[in-house]
Amino acid sequence: MIDLRQETVDTYNKTAQAMANKFTAIGPRTADIDLGFELCKNRKHARVLEIGCGNGRDALEIVRRATWYRGMDISENLLQIARQVCPSAQFIQGDVTKYNFPPRLDIIFAFASLLHIDKQEMKRVLKRAYTSLNPGGVFYISLKYLPEYTEKIKTDQFGRRQFFFYNPELIIELAGEVYEPIYIDMQHFQDVEWFTIVLKKPS
């Protein structure tokens, strides 16, 4: 039986430099990062976790604004590049479905990274993230969008990867009533529909 999760990780590791070049050419998500800080209660002294930090594309911008930052990713080869891009940051290898979130977080960024986990795993990640957030903290998530929850296997110049497409209503359902959805936005980028959703832990 093919392990699609492992095959996805292998694709990122084998093509880490090519992926990094692609991400770097797109540039950092400065507007999203600024919005994440604006929406969290403790924006001036924020403790930030970035899930799926990849090659450190956004780490430099986050580090400039945060009191404490940790980037985690499942691809060790992408992390090796991230450590060169932002040597002052803390990066660790990990699988978000098994990762023990650090305590007292103010912002969790998950830019285009949770799209590799299914909805059962997503529900557990949302629950553990909630426990780790400070009151007034936010979980800032971007995902590929389809009206119905869908699994797709994509093969491109990088290799084969497994993706899960979501919609804001499903994320709100999986998050449960403990979170307050405070921001939803739809985007069209590189022929793909995306959405951003920000969930807040009430103060």
C-alpha positions as CSV (number, residue, x, y, z in Angstrom):
1,M,0.0,0.0,0.0
2,I,1.4,3.4,-1.0
3,D,1.9,5.8,1.9
4,L,0.8,9.1,0.3
5,R,1.8,11.2,3.3
6,Q,5.3,9.9,3.2
7,E,5.4,10.3,-0.5
8,T,4.4,13.9,-0.1
9,V,7.2,14.4,2.5
10,D,9.7,12.7,0.1
11,T,8.7,15.1,-2.7
12,Y,9.4,18.1,-0.5
13,N,12.8,16.7,0.6
14,K,13.9,15.7,-2.9
15,T,13.0,19.0,-4.4
16,A,13.7,21.3,-1.5
17,Q,15.9,23.8,-3.4
18,A,13.6,24.0,-6.3
19,M,10.7,24.5,-4.0
20,A,12.6,27.2,-2.1
21,N,13.4,29.0,-5.3
22,K,9.7,29.0,-6.2
23,F,8.6,30.3,-2.7
24,T,11.4,33.0,-2.7
25,A,10.3,34.2,-6.1
26,I,6.7,34.7,-4.8
27,G,8.0,36.7,-1.8
28,P,6.9,36.9,1.9
29,R,3.3,37.1,3.0
30,T,3.8,40.5,4.6
31,A,0.2,41.6,4.5
32,D,-1.0,38.4,6.1
33,I,1.7,38.6,8.8
34,D,0.7,42.2,9.6
35,L,-2.9,41.2,9.8
36,G,-2.2,38.3,12.1
37,F,-0.4,40.5,14.6
38,E,-3.1,43.2,14.3
39,L,-5.8,40.6,15.2
40,C,-4.1,39.1,18.2
41,K,-4.5,40.6,21.7
42,N,-0.8,40.6,22.7
43,R,0.6,41.9,19.4
44,K,3.4,43.9,20.9
45,H,5.0,40.9,22.7
46,A,3.7,38.1,20.6
47,R,4.9,34.5,20.9
48,V,4.6,32.9,17.4
49,L,4.6,29.4,16.0
50,E,4.7,28.9,12.3
51,I,3.5,25.5,11.1
52,G,5.0,24.5,7.7
53,C,7.6,27.2,7.7
54,G,9.3,25.6,4.6
55,N,12.4,27.4,3.5
56,G,11.9,30.3,5.9
57,R,10.1,32.5,3.3
58,D,8.1,34.2,6.0
59,A,10.3,33.7,9.0
60,L,12.3,36.9,8.5
61,E,9.2,39.0,8.5
62,I,7.7,37.3,11.5
63,V,10.9,37.4,13.6
64,R,11.0,41.2,13.1
65,R,7.6,41.5,14.8
66,A,7.6,38.7,17.4
67,T,9.1,38.5,20.9
68,W,9.5,34.7,20.4
69,Y,9.3,32.6,17.2
70,R,9.5,28.9,16.3
71,G,9.2,27.5,12.8
72,M,8.4,23.9,12.3
73,D,8.1,21.8,9.2
74,I,8.0,18.1,8.2
75,S,10.8,18.5,5.6
76,E,14.3,18.5,7.1
77,N,15.8,19.6,3.7
78,L,13.6,22.7,3.6
79,L,14.5,23.4,7.2
80,Q,18.2,23.3,6.3
81,I,17.6,26.1,3.8
82,A,15.5,28.0,6.4
83,R,18.3,28.0,8.9
84,Q,20.5,29.7,6.3
85,V,17.9,32.2,5.3
86,C,17.1,33.2,8.9
87,P,19.9,32.0,11.2
88,S,18.5,33.9,14.2
89,A,15.3,31.9,14.2
90,Q,14.5,28.6,15.9
91,F,13.5,25.8,13.5
92,I,12.5,22.2,14.3
93,Q,11.5,19.2,12.3
94,G,8.1,17.8,13.1
95,D,4.8,16.4,12.0
96,V,1.9,18.7,13.0
97,T,-0.4,15.7,13.5
98,K,2.0,14.5,16.3
99,Y,3.6,17.8,17.4
100,N,3.3,19.0,21.0
101,F,2.5,22.7,20.6
102,P,4.6,25.1,22.9
103,P,2.5,26.8,25.6
104,R,1.4,30.4,25.8
105,L,1.3,31.2,22.1
106,D,-0.2,34.4,20.8
107,I,-0.2,33.6,17.1
108,I,-0.1,30.3,15.1
109,F,0.5,30.8,11.4
110,A,-0.3,27.9,9.1
111,F,0.2,29.2,5.5
112,A,-0.7,26.6,2.9
113,S,0.6,23.8,5.2
114,L,-2.5,22.1,6.8
115,L,-3.7,21.2,3.3
116,H,-1.7,18.0,3.6
117,I,-3.8,16.7,6.6
118,D,-7.3,15.2,6.5
119,K,-10.3,16.5,8.4
120,Q,-9.9,14.1,11.4
121,E,-6.3,15.2,11.8
122,M,-7.4,18.8,11.3
123,K,-9.9,18.6,14.1
124,R,-7.2,17.3,16.5
125,V,-4.7,19.9,15.4
126,L,-7.3,22.7,16.0
127,K,-8.0,21.3,19.5
128,R,-4.3,21.2,20.5
129,A,-3.7,24.6,19.1
130,Y,-6.5,26.0,21.1
131,T,-5.0,24.6,24.3
132,S,-1.7,26.2,23.5
133,L,-3.0,29.7,22.6
134,N,-3.2,32.5,25.2
135,P,-6.6,34.1,25.6
136,G,-7.0,36.6,22.7
137,G,-4.5,34.5,20.6
138,V,-5.3,33.6,17.0
139,F,-4.8,30.7,14.6
140,Y,-4.2,32.1,11.1
141,I,-4.8,29.5,8.4
142,S,-4.7,29.5,4.6
143,L,-6.0,26.5,2.6
144,K,-6.9,25.4,-0.9
145,Y,-10.7,25.9,-1.4
146,L,-13.4,23.7,-3.0
147,P,-17.1,23.9,-2.1
148,E,-16.9,20.2,-0.9
149,Y,-14.1,18.6,1.2
150,T,-12.0,16.8,-1.3
151,E,-8.8,14.7,-1.4
152,K,-6.6,15.1,-4.5
153,I,-3.3,13.6,-5.6
154,K,-1.2,16.1,-7.6
155,T,1.7,15.3,-9.9
156,D,3.8,18.1,-11.2
157,Q,7.4,19.1,-11.9
158,F,8.2,18.5,-8.2
159,G,6.7,15.1,-7.9
160,R,3.6,13.6,-6.4
161,R,1.8,15.2,-3.4
162,Q,-1.4,14.6,-1.5
163,F,-3.7,17.6,-0.8
164,F,-7.0,18.1,1.0
165,F,-9.3,20.9,-0.1
166,Y,-11.5,22.6,2.5
167,N,-14.0,25.4,2.9
168,P,-14.5,27.9,5.7
169,E,-17.7,26.3,6.9
170,L,-16.0,23.0,7.5
171,I,-13.0,24.6,9.4
172,I,-15.5,26.4,11.6
173,E,-17.3,23.1,12.2
174,L,-14.1,21.2,13.0
175,A,-12.9,24.0,15.3
176,G,-16.0,23.8,17.4
177,E,-17.7,26.5,19.5
178,V,-14.5,27.2,21.5
179,Y,-13.0,29.4,18.8
180,E,-14.4,32.7,17.4
181,P,-14.0,33.0,13.6
182,I,-13.0,36.7,13.2
183,Y,-11.8,36.9,9.6
184,I,-12.5,35.0,6.3
185,D,-11.2,35.9,2.9
186,M,-11.2,34.2,-0.5
187,Q,-8.3,34.5,-3.0
188,H,-7.5,33.3,-6.5
189,F,-3.7,32.6,-7.0
190,Q,-1.9,30.7,-9.7
191,D,-5.2,29.1,-11.1
192,V,-6.2,27.8,-7.6
193,E,-8.9,29.1,-5.3
194,W,-7.7,29.7,-1.7
195,F,-9.2,31.0,1.5
196,T,-7.9,32.5,4.7
197,I,-9.6,32.0,8.0
198,V,-8.5,33.4,11.4
199,L,-9.8,31.7,14.5
200,K,-9.5,33.5,17.9
201,K,-9.4,32.1,21.4
202,P,-11.8,34.4,23.3
203,S,-10.2,36.5,26.0
